[in-house]
């Protein structure tokens, strides 16, 4: 059976929360010096990358969808210095998406998202594609963090979407 666009976007929203939870649990095992050390990621360290995710997922994109205020921080800005609070905020930010998606009807999901970029440009994206972008963007950066965990010799979870689907079905 083919799932509807809304069902697939909802699945990705749930996957996003599941993967964020698993990643933050793995990151908790990293010693603080290694956690904050520059390791060649787009945003420097594991800490910098997780802050970027909180900024983009939890602040910028969520506000674009809900009409809230958008932070003026740069994309490498630090929203949270404390790593435990950062992990907690990431999990909470990811947990908001399934409820947001559930409230969308087919008309809204088939519509467009109009927003202003961090560079001040007015842009429009199809709503479903914009939502999928949020989850795909987070997947990209979670992959960077798991690569850093691998280099540090820290065990990391499989974050494959298929494993999430298997977990939901069991």
C-alpha positions in Angstrom: 0.0 0.0 0.0 1.3 3.5 -0.9 1.4 5.9 2.0 0.0 9.4 1.6 2.3 12.4 1.6 1.1 13.3 5.0 1.8 9.8 6.3 5.4 10.0 4.9 6.0 13.4 6.4 4.6 12.3 9.7 6.9 9.2 9.6 9.9 11.5 9.0 8.9 13.7 11.9 8.8 10.7 14.2 12.1 9.4 12.8 13.6 12.8 13.4 12.8 12.6 17.1 13.9 8.9 17.4 17.2 9.6 15.7 17.8 12.7 17.8 17.2 10.8 21.0 19.5 8.0 20.1 22.3 10.4 19.0 22.2 12.5 22.1 22.4 9.3 24.2 25.5 8.3 22.4 27.1 11.7 22.6 26.7 11.7 26.4 29.5 9.2 26.5 32.0 11.5 24.9 34.5 13.2 27.3 34.0 17.0 27.4 37.3 17.9 25.8 36.7 15.6 22.8 33.0 16.8 22.6 34.2 20.5 22.3 37.3 19.8 20.2 37.5 21.0 16.6 37.2 17.9 14.5 36.6 19.1 11.0 32.8 19.1 11.0 31.0 22.0 9.2 30.4 23.6 12.6 33.7 22.6 14.1 33.0 20.3 17.0 30.3 17.9 18.1 29.1 20.7 20.4 29.1 23.2 17.5 27.2 20.8 15.2 24.6 20.1 17.8 24.1 23.8 18.5 23.7 24.3 14.7 20.9 21.7 14.8 19.2 23.3 17.7 19.4 26.7 16.0 18.2 25.5 12.6 15.7 22.8 13.6 14.5 24.2 16.9 14.5 27.9 16.2 14.8 29.0 12.6 12.7 26.4 10.7 10.2 25.8 13.4 9.6 29.6 13.6 9.2 29.8 9.8 6.5 27.2 9.9 4.7 28.5 13.0 5.1 32.2 12.4 7.2 32.8 15.5 10.1 35.1 15.7 13.3 34.0 14.0 16.5 34.4 15.8 19.2 36.7 14.4 22.0 34.4 15.4 24.4 33.2 12.7 24.2 29.6 11.6 27.3 28.8 13.7 25.8 30.6 16.7 25.8 29.0 20.1 22.3 28.8 21.7 23.3 26.5 24.6 26.7 26.2 26.3 25.7 23.4 28.7 25.8 20.1 26.9 23.2 18.4 29.0 20.8 21.3 28.4 21.7 21.3 24.7 20.8 17.6 24.4 17.5 18.2 26.3 16.6 21.1 24.1 17.4 19.1 20.9 15.1 16.3 22.0 12.3 18.8 22.9 12.7 20.6 19.6 12.5 17.4 17.6 9.5 16.2 19.7 7.5 19.2 18.5 7.5 18.2 14.8 5.1 15.2 14.9 2.3 17.4 16.6 2.9 20.2 14.1 2.6 17.8 11.1 -0.5 16.1 12.6 -2.3 19.4 12.7 -1.7 20.0 8.9 -4.5 19.1 6.6 -4.0 18.0 3.0 -4.5 21.6 1.7 -1.9 23.0 4.0 0.6 20.2 3.3 0.0 20.7 -0.4 0.5 24.4 -0.1 3.6 26.6 0.1 5.8 27.9 2.8 6.9 31.5 2.4 9.8 32.7 4.5 12.8 35.0 4.7 16.2 33.3 4.6 19.0 34.2 7.1 20.5 36.3 4.3 17.2 38.3 4.1 15.9 36.8 0.9 12.2 36.0 0.4 11.8 32.4 -0.6 9.0 29.9 -1.2 9.1 26.1 -1.0 6.4 23.5 -1.3 5.2 22.8 2.3 5.9 19.0 2.2 9.4 19.6 0.7 10.2 22.2 3.3 9.3 19.8 6.1 11.3 17.0 4.5 14.2 19.4 4.2 14.2 20.0 8.0 14.4 16.2 8.7 17.0 15.6 5.9 19.1 18.5 7.1 19.2 17.0 10.6 20.1 13.6 9.1 23.0 15.2 7.3 24.4 16.7 10.5 23.6 13.6 12.7 25.7 11.7 10.1 28.6 14.1 10.7 28.3 13.6 14.5 28.3 9.8 14.2 31.4 10.0 12.0 33.1 12.0 14.7 32.0 9.5 17.3 33.5 6.7 15.2 36.8 8.6 14.9 36.8 9.0 18.7 36.1 5.3 19.2 32.8 6.0 20.9 30.0 3.5 20.2 27.3 5.0 18.1 23.8 3.8 17.2 22.5 3.0 13.8 20.3 5.8 12.8 19.0 4.3 9.5 15.4 5.1 8.7 14.7 1.4 8.1 15.6 0.6 11.8 13.2 3.2 12.9 10.4 1.7 10.8 11.3 -1.8 12.1 11.1 -0.4 15.7 7.7 1.2 15.0 6.3 -2.1 13.6 7.4 -4.2 16.5 
